[in-house]
Amino acid sequence: MTRGSTSTAPVDGPGGPAGEQAARPMVAVPRGSVTVAVVILVLTQLMLVVDTSIVNVALPGIGRELGFSSASLSWIVTAYALSFGGLILLSGKVGSLIGPRRALLIGVSVFIVASVAGGLASTAAVLVAARAVQGVGAALAAPSVMVLLIGVTTPGPQRSRALSMFVLAIGSGAAVGLLAGGVLTQTLGWEWVMFVNAPIGILVLAGALRRLPELPRRRTSLDITGAAASTLAMAALVFAFTSAAERGWSSPVVLGAFAVAALSGITLVLVERRHPHPVMPLAFFASMRSAGPLLSMLVIPAGQVSFLFFTTLLTQQVLGFTPIQTGLALVPFTLGLIITNQLTPRLLPRLGERVIGVAGLTGLVLGIAWMSLVAAEAGPDTSIVTVLLPSVLLGLGAGATFAPVTAVIMHQAPAEHLGAAASLNQGLQQLGGGMGLAILTSVLTGTGSLENGLSTTFLVAAAFPLTALILFGTWARRIPA
């Protein structure tokens, strides 16, 4: 892993870790077809990234129409994150077994069907189920994007341009999703934040069938039990926290969910100790030097995803913003992220991962805490500029955070576990977002009302990046040149 680079997909694809794949193109592709193939793959990545944010602006409208409670509304976000994050620990190896092109085609097909089903949903349960299936499709497709991108490009300028487009898709995806979500919700209805994936997905499928080559397959053992146990443990925890907000902490349902989470966690540890290719190698948690950065990657998205979710509720349900105004208010977050994401690789060689990461995490803490003050003073006269400023600070912090944290995680991973480290890195991001949102939904519900509780909820949300700041700042070490 080069210093300052980011990883959003497992590197354990056909032919071994990314370092081996990067040495040469894995298949010969005509020059003109390489450009088309790269565009198809970047469009696929953009579609998957956009779907993590496009529903945020539509949440109030969905809640009103389908009868979601304040606590259950978060499941629209967490259902996608849990299935995506839990299954991506396994799906990179599935792509190795069946071929990354085939995995991408199957994943995108599942994603399209689930998107249409979500748009047609007439009940809350159907929509949440559709979002979970969307996450399954995304988990299967996402690892293959990077593997195929490396496989069809030649090392040097061609691959550098392709990776730059890939990073741009990741960086701009949130902004595209927030803007598109606002426009679609206000003009066509919330259903179109789901339906829009169908034409884009069909375009991806048509292009992939004609222009993407298949790469060599590789035999590997699948840790299905480990992936299932980790996903079940996190899902049970999220369900417990979400249910506690409505049922109470002493409810048998809540206590049962915590029991399932504990048993699943114990099962995960027992399985991973024996499996030759575990999805979550216990060696990563043998010392805080390696566990600290990994655990920080679990709590960083918990604050960031929650910021976007609760800011949407603040702007539309308290301040009376339209969906388009809400999207515009959150776009500066992504612009700030893109700016520092581009600057970070240039600063890392001089300042090191620890300094840049600590600075970024400090920005996250201050940005969320600032929004707590905005929520406390929110009223009819609150302007959109008041919301813009914390969003900018949070985006600047986020852009300076993920590259150094990811670089440290990958550098400290044993060579035989590089693929697992990359998968775990992305999986923890998705799972952490779902976990944080569930905890903070419980906090908001416990305050009694949306207007009075958002300030407290944002303040508690700031504790997540603060925890990451302590973990990363204490145990991260600068990567040698």
Beta strands, then each sheet from edge to edge (+ up, - down):
end
